[in-house]
Amino acid sequence: MWVPEIADSEGPRYLALASAISQAIESGELQPGAQLPPQRDLARELKVTVGTVGRAYNIVRERQLLSSQVGRGTFVREAAMEEGMLSPLPERQPGTIDFACFSLSVPGLVDSISNAMINVGHRSSLMPLQKYAPAVGFLPHRTAGATWISRTGFKPAPELTMVTNGTQQALMLAITALSKAGETVLVEDLAYSGIKALGSLLERNLQGVAIDDQGVIPEDLDRRISETGVRLVYMQPTCHNPTGAVMPESRRREIAEVITRHGVIAIEDDGAIGGLRDRPMPLAHFAPANVIYVTGLSKCVSPAMRVGYLVSPPQLFEQLGTTLHALTLANPPLMAEVATALINEGTAETVAQRNLEALAARHEMMSRRLHGVPHSSHPAAFFIWLHLPDHWTSLEFYEAARRAGVSVVPADNFMIRSGAAPAVRISVNPWQKPEMVEKGIDILAGLMAERNAPPMMV
């Protein structure tokens, strides 16, 4: 009988159970067609009331993930994944062990955000609810963002900080404001898939800059700027997604010199690692007039907190603010107020540190399981970059893993220029049960050991 572990879960038992069922379906632990335990039996195992189990089942049934048949029981719907009811990303294959998508599970998160929302509700009358907020956000919210960013050692002025709807909107804002359709933007040879999506959406010509295990290579950046005459460069110097590379301070100084000398603007994406303190200073510290710095709370506090922050060079603030107003008029100040409460009360710091601890522990467990399998990453990253043997291509391995029941992300999702060594990215998701993670890693390791790659499915 399937019995979830909810003893350490937060909040009401029925919500904890409903969440456990949903996650088990999403991870593939409960496959389509699987029968859930009878309510009375599960209640006895979990030491809760039958009513608690019934409420949980009803919640998940309302999400169209379960179906009940009189006289037979409750089952995972066959169409739960295929109909997109869990809204899986393209690389997330229904019913598989999920090494493709990011997910966060931190003790105390539910209570922390609930308490912050209650506090914000009590003082909502102090906010101007009858009109739009300024496009760049209210100053107290921008000040909280500047405070959060200052944890990195870079201390931006609140007056140059603006609130965005997550890091992705900040990236879209910078690209929209500072380049035109058809224009070339330089990015890393292996680049965050979200920037590739924006390049396609906004019709920008993304061209690659060579990277190594320390990030962007200054000499190649210098050459590529001279060749293309670009105005805009994008990079992730800290825990680069997908390789996990961290650019040392010496190279950051070299990169700062290159972009300053050429007079280009660099977008520094710090969204994937915003909770990290033990790190080199952001690139923006070394070239504040030439770097747009963006970060957010999604990866380090909660994906439900679609609150990001953008720090602008002084000469670009008005242009970026005008563009943000055109894009969205104003972002929701209520969510920014929740983020401000979490930051000012120290709760965001606590959650971020717990998240880092959970990621480090899961990295250690997965690295032990990957012993002898070439891989790279960083203990604070939410992913591991798995280097494949030459007899595989990234897409062939992705397909073989999918058929074996594991979702990964192929290197092709990140490639700007062809020729990258075969690799896949696997996510480090602390919420997944260790036995599921170990099973998934064993499947991947077994595939890598095969002498010949199977033919790719068409």
Disulfide bonds with the S-S distance in Angstrom:
none
